Amino acid sequence: MARINFKQYTFKSVLLNQLFIAIAVAFAISLPLISIPAFFALNHAVNSDISHLEKESYASVNEHLNTGWQPYNIDKVYQQLRERMPGAALFLQKAPQFIDPEVDDVVDPSTPTTATFKRLIEDVQRNERVIIETNILNSTINAAIPIKFQSQCLVCHSQEVKTGQIYAGALAGTMVLQVPMSINQVSATSIIIFFVVFLLIFIAVATIITNKLVQTNLLVPLAGLNERVQRLRLSSHEQQIDWERTPQKMIEIDQIDESISNHIHTIHGIYDKLDALVVTEHETGLFHKERFNEVMKYELFRSHRYQHPFSLLLIKLVNVKVMNSTAKNIEMEQPGSKYMVFGQVLHNDTRETDMAFRLEEHIFAIVAPETDAEGIEHVKNDIYNRLINSEVEIPNEVQKSIVRPEYEFTIQLGHATYTGDDTTAKELLKAAVVSMRNSPEQTGRYPPSNNDEPKKITE
């Protein structure tokens, strides 16, 4: 099994990782795009609320307290402010030097709101200026507004004016308010816009990342796997298996590759077993090339044991031409059929005592037991005549044709004879190859015409 020297991962884990990256990227882009405008919108809303609060507060105070700090005037201030600012919490308290404990109200810091009011009133009494506090989390504005004596108020307090206790601009009291911000609508709009922008960016980023993920980690490996499968050859007679186990980073694709490799290993084992059982080729009827070496060893042993000669004849099919349309059609439907025809002819016209083999696509061999050098010369000389006068079996669908297929065969013949010496099978084969290469080419038509005569072409 091929060694895996890289980290493998499932498609699901990669997809989830890409989705998390897309979410993070979309969030990182969307947050600044929305938060910056939202900040300015929120700041504008808060400033507008503060300006409105100050304006309404001073308007109510000037309208109802200019005739004195009386309970009914204070109620009028409360009523008007609540009408104009619904949900506001209000409290009016005189300055410390004017408070009558038996008559005037003083803030009671028993709740968080009144405690805040007390603190704000104390700050106003110290600084005599407007104090505004905003609480974004609670969406509220706390304000403390100093109420000061106006010039028209001095007429009613002539005695205090003489003593210097009251003067224009002196602190008369403090009004504290807690009002809700008007940012709820801004917040809701910002949230909606944020999610819309986030969704659009997420879709765009996820599409880009996922496309790259699918292309790089799924489509490209699958295309490579498909190309390798298309190149795969499982030829029963050549036994050529062009496949190599290639580990993949994607576990699912690696499992496919491993499964194919295991099946090919099984098929290869089946081929090995079939090789041990195959004796002849199905297409030509010739003995299988894997048996050639065994037969040669056996004949050498038998000839040496009984002192009988045997010969080896090699036939090279130099060229085959298809001579008519019938043969061309057969060749188009069954590529290589012209070589099969030659093998069938050779098989049908070989002596029963001889054994014919196809060693390669164009190389054939005949092992002739009990045949000496003179006998193999006769076989060599007769093979051409037997070839062109053969009646090879034609397929059924071809027999129905009006015109029989015609071929022109060009061959070379070579031989070697074992005479009882210490010659090995390899040496005998080499001698036959040399003889074949040095022999002239012979050409003849099949099926033969009445006027066909053997002819030789010298190299």
Summary of the structure (lengths in Angstrom):
residues: 459
radius of gyration: 55.0
end to end distance: 52.4
largest distance: 164.0
contacts: 1299
relative contact order: 0.08
helix: 54%
strand: 17%
